[in-house]
Amino acid sequence: LSPHFKPLSKQMQEWMEAPFEQNPKYPENKIHKTSSGNMVGSKSEVLIDMVLYKNNIPFRYEAELLLGESIFYPDFTIMHPKTEELIYWEHFGIMDDPTYCKNVFSKLNLYIANGIIPNINLITTYETKDFPLDTKQINDMINLYLQ
């Protein structure tokens, strides 16, 4: 994918390097160090981080986002490399757990109610124990949403 992406503009580089409020909850769960230097909570997030970083796509991990009166921390906030619009990426990794699924749908409803729409400005990926996320799926999503 990297041949398709140009080096970051000055504005994108500044956005990536600017301080931001990051999710303060559950720091003990962030046990995986990525090639970008982020500490993330799952191996799937390592893969997403790695592909974004390798392809020079500007992103932030778990940056604060105010939705209505609720504060959320999307897994990844991405500045589109061509349009500079913000796109969010949520990875839902335990879709074989009914309680987790219920929370996923509540979260998606809140995103939609605040104008963040799946397949428009929200990338979503899903996995179960039997169907894990892989780099091909991540690359496909990047080709679809960030080209």
NULUMFI-351469 format. One line per field, with one value per residue: residue number from 0; residue in one letter; x, z, y of N, C-alpha, C in turn. Coordinates in pm, 1 decimal, padded with zeros to 6 digits. Example, Ala and Ser with C-alpha at 12.3 -4.5 7.8 and 13.67 -1.06 7.14 Angstrom:
pos [0,1] $
code [a,s] $
npx [01319.0,01285.0] $
npz [00780.0,00708.0] $
npy [-00569.0,-00225.0] $
capx [01230.0,01367.0] $
capz [00780.0,00714.0] $
capy [-00450.0,-00106.0] $
cpx [01320.0,01290.0] $
cpz [00780.0,00787.0] $
cpy [-00330.0,00003.0] $
***
This chain:
pos [0,1,2,3,4,5,6,7,8,9,10,11,12,13,14,15,16,17,18,19,20,21,22,23,24,25,26,27,28,29,30,31,32,33,34,35,36,37,38,39,40,41,42,43,44,45,46,47,48,49,50,51,52,53,54,55,56,57,58,59,60,61,62,63,64,65,66,67,68,69,70,71,72,73,74,75,76,77,78,79,80,81,82,83,84,85,86,87,88,89,90,91,92,93,94,95,96,97,98,99,100,101,102,103,104,105,106,107,108,109,110,111,112,113,114,115,116,117,118,119,120,121,122,123,124,125,126,127,128,129,130,131,132,133,134,135,136,137,138,139,140,141,142,143,144,145,146] $
code [l,s,p,h,f,k,p,l,s,k,q,m,q,e,w,m,e,a,p,f,e,q,n,p,k,y,p,e,n,k,i,h,k,t,s,s,g,n,m,v,g,s,k,s,e,v,l,i,d,m,v,l,y,k,n,n,i,p,f,r,y,e,a,e,l,l,l,g,e,s,i,f,y,p,d,f,t,i,m,h,p,k,t,e,e,l,i,y,w,e,h,f,g,i,m,d,d,p,t,y,c,k,n,v,f,s,k,l,n,l,y,i,a,n,g,i,i,p,n,i,n,l,i,t,t,y,e,t,k,d,f,p,l,d,t,k,q,i,n,d,m,i,n,l,y,l,q] $
npx [00080.0,00200.4,00318.2,00102.7,00057.8,00144.1,00418.2,00365.3,00187.3,00285.0,00089.2,-00048.3,00157.7,00207.8,-00039.8,-00031.6,00179.7,00097.4,-00005.3,-00261.8,-00566.5,-00565.1,-00708.2,-00747.4,-00823.2,-00784.1,-00493.9,-00336.6,-00412.7,-00295.8,-00067.6,00081.4,00338.7,00373.8,00505.1,00496.5,00533.5,00322.7,00134.9,-00084.5,-00400.7,-00458.9,-00370.3,-00477.0,-00516.0,-00249.2,-00182.4,-00343.2,-00240.9,00025.2,-00002.4,-00118.5,00087.0,00309.4,00229.6,00236.0,00015.1,-00157.2,-00240.3,-00404.3,-00397.1,-00658.9,-00768.6,-00932.9,-01280.3,-01562.7,-01892.2,-02196.7,-02293.4,-02116.9,-01795.0,-01579.4,-01335.2,-01221.4,-01072.6,-00883.5,-00810.3,-00807.2,-00643.0,-00749.6,-00538.9,-00557.4,-00784.8,-00779.9,-00979.3,-01129.8,-01143.5,-01276.6,-01178.9,-01294.9,-01228.5,-01379.8,-01343.8,-01445.6,-01671.2,-01810.8,-01917.1,-02209.3,-02280.4,-02078.8,-02135.8,-02383.9,-02302.1,-02142.3,-02333.6,-02477.5,-02279.4,-02229.0,-02478.2,-02470.8,-02255.0,-02369.1,-02590.6,-02455.7,-02356.0,-02143.2,-02082.6,-02096.5,-01901.4,-01882.3,-01758.0,-01661.1,-01475.6,-01517.0,-01412.8,-01432.4,-01412.9,-01403.1,-01333.1,-01294.3,-01265.8,-01032.6,-00898.9,-00700.6,-00401.8,-00462.4,-00736.7,-00721.0,-00560.2,-00735.8,-00944.2,-00813.6,-00749.0,-01009.6,-01121.4,-00928.4,-00799.8] $
npz [00000.0,00060.4,-00165.5,-00262.1,-00097.7,-00012.6,00136.6,00462.8,00493.0,00618.6,00794.2,00862.5,00986.3,01207.6,01337.3,01408.7,01590.2,01788.1,02127.1,02288.4,02456.1,02593.6,02637.6,02973.0,03110.3,03225.5,03200.9,03255.1,03078.2,02842.1,02693.5,02474.7,02271.0,01992.5,01654.4,01607.8,01851.9,02026.5,02306.9,02315.2,02354.2,02241.2,02024.1,01771.5,01752.8,01747.9,01491.1,01327.9,01398.0,01311.6,01029.1,00959.3,01045.9,00897.4,00644.9,00653.1,00738.2,00900.4,01240.2,01561.5,01869.0,02065.2,02117.5,02279.4,02230.7,02212.8,02228.7,02208.1,02532.4,02624.3,02671.8,02452.9,02341.2,02061.7,01900.6,01698.8,01566.0,01265.1,01030.7,00720.4,00451.7,00210.8,00202.9,00451.7,00636.5,00944.4,01038.6,01202.1,01363.4,01479.3,01640.0,01697.7,01898.8,02029.1,01933.3,01967.5,02216.1,02381.3,02561.4,02514.0,02244.5,02266.8,02389.5,02182.9,01983.2,02113.4,02134.0,01860.1,01788.6,01931.9,01806.6,01546.9,01605.5,01647.5,01405.6,01307.6,01093.4,01011.2,00745.3,00622.3,00776.2,00972.5,01032.4,01077.5,01224.9,01286.7,01494.8,01587.6,01803.7,01630.7,01387.7,01336.6,01308.9,01031.1,00852.0,00581.3,00577.5,00709.8,00533.0,00313.7,00416.5,00446.2,00178.9,00080.9,00230.6,00258.3,00025.7] $
npy [-00121.8,00122.2,00264.1,00410.7,00623.5,00952.6,01137.6,01279.6,01586.2,01909.6,02003.1,01765.7,01623.1,01790.0,01763.9,01492.8,01497.2,01667.3,01718.7,01522.0,01430.9,01119.8,00794.5,00734.1,00511.6,00178.3,00124.4,-00091.3,-00285.2,-00226.6,-00373.7,-00438.1,-00336.9,-00128.3,-00083.3,00186.2,00289.8,00307.4,00186.0,-00072.4,-00248.9,-00499.1,-00774.0,-00748.6,-00472.4,-00403.7,-00494.6,-00324.9,-00072.0,-00110.3,-00137.8,00109.3,00284.3,00192.4,00265.3,00535.2,00680.7,00928.6,00906.3,00869.4,00699.5,00588.2,00852.6,01121.7,01179.7,01372.2,01288.1,01402.6,01421.8,01242.2,01099.7,00945.2,00707.6,00636.8,00353.9,00418.1,00734.4,00883.1,01088.7,01154.9,01080.8,01222.7,01396.1,01511.3,01488.4,01377.5,01041.4,00762.4,00458.4,00165.9,-00132.1,-00433.0,-00691.6,-00920.0,-01059.5,-01292.7,-01293.9,-01241.0,-01026.4,-00839.0,-00787.4,-00657.3,-00419.8,-00320.8,-00259.9,-00059.8,00135.2,00184.1,00291.3,00531.9,00660.1,00692.2,00856.0,01087.4,01167.7,01019.7,00785.1,00442.2,00309.0,00553.3,00771.7,00618.0,00342.5,00002.6,-00299.0,-00647.7,-00940.1,-01287.7,-01564.2,-01779.5,-01650.5,-01456.3,-01119.7,-01013.6,-00905.9,-00876.8,-00811.9,-00565.7,-00416.0,-00418.1,-00258.9,-00015.5,00039.6,00069.5,00286.6,00489.8,00558.0] $
capx [00000.0,00276.6,00338.4,-00015.8,00048.0,00250.4,00464.8,00272.2,00199.1,00326.4,-00028.5,-00073.6,00266.3,00181.8,-00155.2,00013.0,00273.5,00034.5,-00057.7,-00406.3,-00614.8,-00573.7,-00786.8,-00673.9,-00877.2,-00725.3,-00357.4,-00279.3,-00449.2,-00215.1,00054.1,00147.3,00405.6,00366.2,00619.7,00485.5,00563.6,00202.3,00101.2,-00223.6,-00460.1,-00482.0,-00284.5,-00542.4,-00482.2,-00109.3,-00183.6,-00398.2,-00139.2,00140.2,-00032.6,-00132.3,00219.7,00392.8,00182.7,00248.1,-00119.5,-00159.2,-00342.0,-00386.8,-00455.5,-00749.7,-00780.4,-01063.0,-01382.5,-01686.4,-02013.9,-02304.5,-02240.2,-02032.5,-01658.6,-01539.9,-01196.7,-01215.0,-00942.9,-00794.6,-00859.0,-00719.8,-00660.5,-00745.0,-00417.9,-00583.3,-00884.9,-00751.8,-01096.0,-01110.1,-01214.6,-01255.9,-01170.7,-01322.7,-01215.4,-01459.5,-01270.6,-01501.4,-01808.4,-01879.8,-01966.2,-02335.6,-02278.0,-01991.0,-02211.7,-02484.8,-02229.9,-02100.4,-02446.6,-02505.3,-02175.0,-02254.8,-02594.8,-02427.3,-02178.6,-02462.0,-02668.6,-02369.2,-02308.0,-02028.5,-02159.1,-02017.5,-01877.7,-01865.1,-01646.2,-01630.3,-01433.4,-01533.8,-01368.4,-01488.6,-01355.0,-01440.9,-01223.9,-01273.9,-01242.0,-00952.0,-00861.3,-00567.6,-00352.1,-00532.3,-00858.9,-00681.8,-00520.8,-00858.2,-01015.8,-00737.3,-00771.7,-01147.1,-01156.6,-00824.0,-00738.2] $
capz [00000.0,00079.7,-00285.1,-00289.3,-00002.8,-00018.3,00269.4,00534.5,00481.4,00745.0,00881.6,00914.5,01078.5,01330.1,01403.4,01470.7,01698.9,01890.3,02242.1,02291.1,02570.4,02561.1,02732.0,03096.2,03172.1,03206.8,03145.4,03274.5,02963.5,02725.4,02716.6,02347.0,02213.3,01846.2,01584.0,01617.4,01989.5,02109.7,02386.3,02283.0,02436.3,02177.9,01909.2,01652.1,01749.1,01703.2,01345.5,01268.4,01420.8,01227.1,00888.8,00946.4,01062.8,00783.4,00526.4,00674.2,00753.6,01031.0,01331.6,01706.2,01935.8,02176.0,02142.7,02333.7,02138.5,02281.9,02152.6,02293.9,02667.1,02659.3,02620.2,02396.3,02298.7,01949.5,01893.8,01614.9,01498.0,01147.7,00940.1,00584.4,00390.6,00095.7,00231.3,00586.5,00723.1,01048.4,01026.7,01323.3,01340.6,01598.0,01621.8,01795.6,01895.8,02103.5,01883.6,02006.3,02351.7,02367.7,02636.9,02437.5,02124.1,02307.9,02409.3,02049.9,01914.9,02182.9,02093.8,01720.7,01787.9,01978.2,01696.5,01440.1,01654.4,01646.7,01270.8,01272.0,01028.6,00954.2,00600.0,00573.8,00853.1,01077.7,00987.8,01182.3,01199.3,01384.6,01495.8,01688.8,01829.4,01511.0,01270.8,01381.4,01214.4,00973.7,00780.5,00453.7,00605.0,00742.7,00406.2,00234.8,00472.7,00411.9,00035.8,00062.2,00295.8,00265.9,-00105.5] $
capy [00000.0,00245.3,00346.8,00490.7,00733.5,01052.1,01177.8,01365.2,01731.7,01972.3,02007.3,01630.5,01590.7,01866.0,01702.0,01367.7,01522.9,01751.9,01643.1,01500.8,01353.6,00977.6,00716.4,00704.9,00390.0,00045.6,00123.7,-00225.2,-00368.8,-00186.9,-00453.0,-00467.0,-00220.6,-00130.5,-00025.0,00332.4,00327.0,00304.3,00068.7,-00102.3,-00352.1,-00628.8,-00804.3,-00693.5,-00330.2,-00398.6,-00508.5,-00202.5,00031.6,-00140.0,-00109.7,00254.6,00344.2,00152.6,00335.1,00679.5,00736.6,00994.7,00854.5,00875.8,00583.1,00616.7,00996.5,01160.8,01228.2,01404.8,01256.4,01450.3,01446.8,01128.2,01097.8,00816.7,00695.4,00542.0,00286.1,00498.5,00853.2,00891.2,01201.7,01101.2,01133.5,01309.0,01499.2,01561.5,01471.0,01277.3,00914.7,00683.0,00313.5,00083.9,-00276.1,-00506.4,-00816.5,-01033.9,-01063.6,-01416.0,-01272.4,-01166.5,-00901.3,-00751.1,-00747.4,-00559.7,-00293.6,-00275.5,-00198.8,00066.5,00229.5,00220.9,00380.0,00663.3,00719.2,00731.4,00969.6,01205.1,01193.5,00936.3,00678.9,00332.4,00309.5,00690.4,00826.3,00520.6,00210.2,-00097.4,-00435.5,-00739.6,-01074.0,-01385.3,-01658.7,-01862.0,-01565.5,-01342.1,-01015.0,-01033.6,-00787.9,-00860.7,-00736.3,-00427.9,-00353.1,-00398.0,-00144.5,00105.2,00064.2,00113.0,00413.7,00592.1,00579.2] $
cpx [00083.4,00303.5,00220.5,-00023.9,00169.3,00300.6,00365.3,00296.2,00242.5,00209.6,-00057.1,00032.8,00245.6,00065.5,-00113.2,00099.4,00213.4,-00014.5,-00209.9,-00440.8,-00633.0,-00649.6,-00704.6,-00715.5,-00797.0,-00584.8,-00290.5,-00311.6,-00365.9,-00076.4,00132.8,00207.9,00410.2,00492.1,00615.3,00519.8,00442.9,00197.2,-00048.0,-00270.5,-00481.3,-00386.8,-00346.0,-00515.4,-00336.0,-00105.2,-00234.2,-00296.8,-00022.2,00113.8,-00050.2,00005.1,00309.4,00356.4,00175.7,00111.9,-00126.6,-00274.4,-00303.3,-00455.3,-00533.9,-00751.6,-00922.5,-01153.1,-01510.0,-01803.4,-02132.5,-02245.1,-02147.5,-01894.2,-01627.8,-01392.7,-01191.9,-01076.9,-00842.9,-00871.6,-00758.8,-00748.4,-00642.7,-00626.7,-00439.1,-00677.3,-00862.0,-00874.7,-01064.8,-01201.4,-01180.4,-01255.0,-01191.2,-01305.8,-01289.0,-01414.2,-01329.9,-01647.2,-01880.2,-01928.2,-02092.1,-02338.4,-02193.0,-02065.6,-02315.6,-02419.4,-02182.9,-02215.6,-02488.0,-02405.1,-02196.6,-02374.3,-02556.7,-02343.4,-02273.8,-02543.7,-02588.6,-02300.1,-02182.4,-02086.7,-02067.1,-02016.4,-01870.6,-01745.6,-01614.8,-01598.1,-01455.4,-01480.0,-01413.9,-01410.7,-01417.4,-01319.5,-01191.0,-01241.4,-01163.6,-00925.3,-00722.1,-00528.1,-00417.4,-00660.4,-00826.4,-00642.2,-00641.2,-00935.6,-00944.2,-00754.8,-00911.0,-01172.0,-01053.1,-00750.3,-00797.9] $
cpz [00000.0,-00047.4,-00315.6,-00202.4,-00012.7,00124.0,00332.3,00505.1,00617.7,00844.0,00942.9,01016.2,01211.9,01408.2,01476.0,01593.8,01811.5,02006.3,02233.6,02414.9,02525.7,02671.9,02856.7,03161.0,03133.4,03145.8,03158.8,03159.3,02839.4,02739.9,02589.4,02291.0,02061.2,01784.8,01587.2,01757.0,02081.1,02190.6,02364.7,02358.7,02371.1,02060.7,01779.8,01640.2,01709.6,01550.3,01277.0,01279.5,01324.5,01081.4,00867.1,00950.1,00942.1,00657.7,00543.2,00679.5,00892.2,01118.2,01475.8,01764.7,02058.1,02215.6,02187.9,02225.7,02218.0,02188.5,02240.5,02429.0,02713.2,02597.1,02575.1,02360.0,02185.3,01945.2,01815.1,01558.3,01387.3,01072.9,00798.8,00510.8,00269.3,00130.1,00364.3,00676.9,00828.0,01024.3,01152.1,01286.6,01474.0,01559.9,01735.0,01794.6,01968.7,02061.9,01910.7,02151.3,02344.3,02443.5,02564.7,02313.8,02156.6,02327.3,02276.4,01982.0,01981.5,02141.7,01950.0,01710.0,01832.3,01871.7,01589.7,01481.5,01652.1,01511.5,01230.6,01224.5,00975.2,00801.9,00540.7,00645.7,00976.1,01013.2,01105.2,01134.6,01316.2,01380.8,01605.8,01710.0,01704.0,01385.2,01312.7,01268.9,01159.7,00892.3,00643.8,00473.4,00633.4,00615.5,00317.3,00284.8,00438.8,00264.6,00011.1,00112.8,00284.3,00134.1,-00173.5] $
cpy [00126.9,00324.9,00439.1,00615.4,00823.5,01078.1,01274.6,01511.9,01785.1,01972.8,01870.3,01590.9,01662.6,01806.0,01574.8,01392.5,01606.8,01666.5,01630.1,01419.5,01209.2,00905.9,00682.5,00572.7,00266.7,00046.3,-00013.5,-00319.8,-00337.4,-00250.0,-00481.0,-00338.2,-00235.2,-00068.1,00127.5,00382.3,00328.7,00176.1,00046.1,-00225.3,-00487.0,-00648.5,-00752.1,-00543.5,-00310.5,-00403.7,-00381.9,-00089.3,00013.3,-00101.4,00041.1,00321.9,00316.3,00230.7,00486.9,00748.7,00799.8,00945.2,00880.5,00752.7,00629.1,00764.0,01028.6,01218.4,01251.7,01378.2,01293.0,01486.5,01335.2,01142.3,00955.7,00822.9,00593.2,00477.7,00370.2,00617.3,00879.5,01020.9,01146.3,01163.0,01222.9,01424.1,01570.0,01560.8,01365.8,01157.9,00834.9,00535.4,00244.9,-00061.7,-00345.2,-00651.5,-00934.9,-01053.0,-01195.3,-01410.3,-01186.2,-01033.5,-00797.4,-00698.6,-00641.3,-00422.4,-00234.2,-00202.2,-00067.4,00173.2,00276.1,00316.0,00520.8,00734.1,00774.1,00853.7,01099.0,01226.5,01118.3,00803.6,00568.9,00339.5,00449.4,00752.8,00741.7,00386.3,00115.7,-00231.2,-00520.1,-00870.5,-01157.6,-01475.9,-01739.8,-01781.7,-01440.8,-01242.1,-01045.8,-00911.1,-00770.3,-00780.2,-00589.3,-00353.4,-00325.8,-00275.7,-00013.7,00139.4,00121.1,00255.0,00524.1,00614.4,00699.5] $
***
